[in-house]
Amino acid sequence: MKSFLKAAVSAAVLFSLMPAAMADELAAKKWSEGEFKVSTLSDAERMKELAWFIKAAEPFKGMEINVVSETLTTHEYEAKVLAKAFYEITGIKVNHDLIGEGDVVEKLQTQMQSGRNIYDAYINDSDLIGTHYRYQQVRNLTDWMAGEGASVTNPMLDLDDFIGLSFTTAPDGKLYQLPDQQFANLYWFRYDWFTNPDLKAKFKAKYGYDLGVPVNWSAYEDIAAFFTNDVKEIDGTRVYGHMDYGKKDPSLGWRFTDAWLSMAGAGDKGLPNGTPVDEWGIRVDGCSPVGSSVSRGGATNGPAAVYSVEKYVDWLKKYAPPTAPGMTFGEAGPVPAQGAVAQQIFWYTAFTADMVKPGIAVMDGETPKWRMAPSPRGAYYEDGMKLGYQDTGSWTLMKSTPTKRAQAAWLYAQFTVSKTVSLKKSHVGLTFIRESDIWDKSMTARAKSLGGLIEFYRSKARVLWTPTGTNVPDYPRLAQLWWQDIGDAISGDKTPQEAMDSLANAQDKILKRLERAGVQKTCGPKLNKPRDPSYWLNQPGSPKAKLANEKPQGVTVDYDELIKSWAATPRGE
């Protein structure tokens, strides 16, 4: 022990006496050969990239910067591991705070309103792209990388390798945020139950078609009813055909703004978001929002949106566990892993890491008993529309942050997404941002244990899942409206139509307020005058007139055949 301590002290003394550049290189070598050995870069390429960080960070050595993100597995890894590595390699200390998603938006909004530098960089959802573009209070990264940030922009960053840049690019064609993590909202189901011959025979006898991955909401509803009311119990456990949450809480808003209306088919065709009506039901003329209500050409209270709320409330009350209506997002998230839920239509792939833990009820050794698949589509959905939501947490630099602090923070931001570290980070959090990571052989080796996640991200299908787009001019103000009216629909205080009428009117009031204030000089709201709703419902596209039959024949697809088509997608197509 004494000899060990003596050697350790000697090494520490030797390390402290070395020139700073040499010490940084030793730290880089340690991390490169250790934590970051799992990388798409070779040993030499990693050291080349880290050498650039060492050189670029010299003017900032000894600085202490503050950044913030929501609490996710990926960001926990950054805060605990990557911040430490960055400090040892560059000499820049990073305080990476982890707080709730709503708190991140609140801090960001406060900095926008006060001009006081609270954080030197934010990882906030790309859902704010419309807000950032219109208020012009964040540095657009295209100009930043060519100007004040040029000396601290990694020549090996390789923007073309990022899969989510279309989500963080504004109508002016410039990049406003840099993706740090992404995850999709997909369909989750118990593969072992769906392939059980006895259950398959019973379902076919009752509904006339095969038990499988539901293509439409009709099939999802049939499957939910089947497991809840007909199967009822498996291996002595009461089972349910659906899982959701319904407590009147801010997280209830995400349940709907995260593309639920587009899954129902409320918006227009177009990718990454419907044009001119998006998944929030907001219509734009050019790039200016002109209304949410059907009377102004929007679709927030149109038949498809109302249908989406009716189905949500109906399924929650009929087919989910009795405790689900009183749960928040965070409380409901772990429930499917407990083994009593057959399927979930609204499931975030960010839960994958927790869903594959050894020993839990939905794992068979290293093989999951569950799978993920494309979201089923509602009765109003048309080919060419976005099908679901993809969260893209992205680095954002505020103009109110002093330039030197922003430059140091930009170095850290790039470090967390660099090719040197991104593959390892992807294995930890399973929130992919780079094409090269998705196609790495190490991901191929893990694919069987991840329930379809790798196949999804390698498929052409993934482009149908996108974040909130640029039609939303003030995400913080508008997003907080949704949970209150939806909560009233769940409680029965309002009908779904009344709830969506109230929401659409509330959104229009904020749009009108922004228009009068004139605070958004670029692409600000210019509301249409109200007209008889029938005028807009008879126009092509969204808002769409009420269908005579909102429950067409259920359609399913065999999962194993579906996954073959995904797996056959060649890289680069």
C-alpha positions, 0 to 999 in steps of 0.5 A: 500500500505504501509503495502504491501511495508513493507511486501515485503521489510521484505521478501526481507531482510529475503531472503537475510539473509538466508543461500545461500542453503536455499535461492536457495531451496526457489527459486526452490520451487517457480519455481517448484510450479509456472512456472514448475507445468506443468511437467511430474515429480511429485512435489517431483521429480521436487524438487529432480532434482532442488536440484541436480542443486543447489548442482552441481552449488555450485562451479560456483555460481556468474559466468556469462556465455554466450550462443547463439541460433537462434531466435525461440519462444522456445529459446525466452522462454529460454532466458526470463524465463529459464535463469532467473529461472536458475540464481535464483536457481543456482546463475549462470547468463546466457546471452542467446543471440538470433540471426539469424540462419546464424549468429549462424553458423558464430559465431561458425565457427569463434570460430572454426577457431580462437580458441577464446571463443566467446560463452560458449555453442551454440544451433546450428542445428544438420545439423552440425554433420558431420562438428563437427565429422570431425573437432573434435573441439567440445566436444563429449558428451559421453566422456564429461559426463564420464570425465570432465563433470561427476560431472555436468551431471544430473543423471535424464537427461534420454537420452533414453527419447530424440527422436532425439539422432540418429541425433546427434550421429556421425559414431563413435557411440558417442553423439556430441550434445544434442537436445534442440528443434525439428520441422518437415517440413510437408504438410499444407492445408486448411481442411475446403476447402478440406472438402467442398462438392462443391469443392470436387465435382468439383475437382473429376469431373475434375481430376477423384479422390478425393480432399484430402491429396496428397500422391504424387507430381502429386496430389499436382500439380493438387490441386495447379492448381485447387485452383489457376485457377479453384476456384480462389476466396473464400468468396470474396478473391483471393486464391492460390493453393501453397505458397513458397518463391524465393528471391535470399537470404541465406534462399533460400538455406535452402529451398533445403538443408532441404531435398527437394531433398530427398522428390523428391526421389534423395537419397538412401534408409536408415534412418536417411539419405540415404546410400551411397547417402544422400539428398544433393546428396553427396556419401560416401565410408564408411564415406568419401565423394567421390563426389556430381556430377553424374560423381563421383557417386553423385546425386546433378545434377542427374535427380531426383535433376533437377526434384525437381528444375523444379517442385519448379520453375514451381509451384512458378511461376504458383500457388503461390501469385505473390509476393512469388518469391520476398519473403525470408523465414521470409517474406513468413512464415506468409502468410498462416495464412492470409487465402488465401492459400489452401496448402503448401508443405514445411511448418515448424511445428515451425509456429504452435504456431503462426498459432493457435492464436485466431482471425486470418483468419485460426482459428475458435474459438479454432479450426484450419481451417487447418491441417498438414499431411505427405509431398507428395513424388516426382516421384523418391521416394522409400519406405525406404527413408527419406521423409522430414526434421526435424530441431534439434537445439542442445546444443554444447560445443566447445573444445576452451571453458575453462573447468569451463565455459563449465561445467557451460554452460552444467548445463544450457543446461541440465536445459533447457531440464530437465524433470522439465521444458521441458513439459512447454517449449514444450507447449510454443514452440511446439518443442518436444524433449522428448517422455514423453512430447509428450505422456503427458495427457496435450498434449492429451487435446491440440491435437484438437487445434494443427491441427495434430501436436501431432498425427504426433509426436506420430506416427511411421511416424515421423522417416522419417523426419530427419536433414542433416546427416553425409555425409556433411563434412563442413556444413557452406561452402557447405550450402552457395553454394545452394542459389546462383545457385537455385536463378539463376534457378528462375531468368532464368539465368540458366536452372535447369540442369545448376544450379544443374551442377554448384552446384554439381561442386562447392561442389566437388571443396570444397570437393577436397580442404578439401581433399588436405588440409588434415584438416579432419583426420577422415572421410575426403573427398576422391573424386572419379575420374570422369567417364561417368555419364551413368556408375553411372546412370546404377548402383542400387540406387542413382543417378537414371536414368531419368524416362520416366514419371515424373508425374504419376497419382495423389493419395490422402488420406482422412485426417480423415482416415489418422489421425486415423491410426496415433492416433492408434499408441501405445506408445513405438512401 
